Amino acid sequence: MILGVTGGIGSGKSAATDHLHQLGVTIVDADVCARIVVEPGRPALEAIFSHFGEHLKAANGSLDRAALRQIIFSDSSQKAWLEALLHPLIREEIQGQLQDAKGPYVVLSSPLLFETQQSELCDQVLVIDVDEVTQKQRTASRDGVSSDQVDAIMAAQLARKKRLDKADYVIDNSGTIEQLHNALQQFHEALIQREVS
């Protein structure tokens, strides 16, 4: 069984999947897969340098993600070009990792699970949820970004209501990390019971 886990930026999706990993669940992380497909020597990285310019190449030959992010958040056509290049490659990497995963269930963790149709790879979806004010506060303090940058990131993600409407399960993460861990423990145990029975 493949469980998709998603949530808006600052929702605590990473904290949730980290805890599920501690409980023994295999995690396939779409963000990690996205980094793999643009590693030095990969065709996608060369295509990015060819399209956007060598100024996006860091000293070690890797991608300067911050510089690329500035370009794509200010130019929707460039963002569309990049997504057309990367999304099929990321999906292929995700599918390979999901096929290799073991256990009663595996988690596909993705901030853009619905937006990139990665939810089609999942049997069920868990959304980690907080209100939008909390999202902004957590993201600004964690990442040191402006509220305008947080707004731009949130605008690129599915609206909270739509994300919640698409969820099979929702865990509210507006409390403490201990409360999140307790909710995940209960969820995990219930899911294991369902999968083995």
Secondary structure as the mmCIF struct_conf table of DSSP 4:
data_model
#
loop_
_struct_conf.conf_type_id
_struct_conf.id
_struct_conf.beg_label_comp_id
_struct_conf.beg_label_asym_id
_struct_conf.beg_label_seq_id
_struct_conf.end_label_comp_id
_struct_conf.end_label_asym_id
_struct_conf.end_label_seq_id
STRN STRN1 ILE A 2 THR A 6
TURN_TY1_P TURN_TY1_P1 ILE A 9 GLY A 10
BEND BEND1 SER A 11 GLY A 12
HELX_RH_AL_P HELX_RH_AL_P1 LYS A 13 GLN A 22
TURN_TY1_P TURN_TY1_P2 LEU A 23 GLY A 24
STRN STRN2 THR A 26 ASP A 29
HELX_RH_AL_P HELX_RH_AL_P2 ALA A 30 ILE A 36
TURN_TY1_P TURN_TY1_P3 VAL A 37 VAL A 38
BEND BEND2 GLU A 39 GLU A 39
TURN_TY1_P TURN_TY1_P4 PRO A 40 GLY A 41
BEND BEND3 ARG A 42 ARG A 42
HELX_RH_AL_P HELX_RH_AL_P3 PRO A 43 PHE A 52
HELX_RH_3T_P HELX_RH_3T_P1 GLU A 54 LEU A 56
STRN STRN3 LYS A 57 LYS A 57
TURN_TY1_P TURN_TY1_P5 ALA A 59 ASN A 60
BEND BEND4 GLY A 61 SER A 62
STRN STRN4 LEU A 63 LEU A 63
HELX_RH_AL_P HELX_RH_AL_P4 ARG A 65 SER A 74
HELX_RH_AL_P HELX_RH_AL_P5 SER A 76 ASP A 100
BEND BEND5 GLY A 103 PRO A 104
STRN STRN5 VAL A 106 SER A 109
TURN_TY1_P TURN_TY1_P6 PRO A 111 GLN A 117
HELX_RH_3T_P HELX_RH_3T_P2 GLN A 118 LEU A 121
BEND BEND6 ASP A 123 ASP A 123
STRN STRN6 GLN A 124 ASP A 129
HELX_RH_AL_P HELX_RH_AL_P6 GLU A 132 ASP A 143
HELX_RH_AL_P HELX_RH_AL_P7 SER A 147 ALA A 156
BEND BEND7 GLN A 157 GLN A 157
HELX_LH_PP_P HELX_LH_PP_P1 LEU A 158 ALA A 159
HELX_RH_AL_P HELX_RH_AL_P8 ARG A 160 LYS A 166
BEND BEND8 ASP A 168 ASP A 168
STRN STRN7 TYR A 169 ASP A 172
BEND BEND9 SER A 174 GLY A 175
HELX_RH_AL_P HELX_RH_AL_P9 ILE A 177 VAL A 196
#
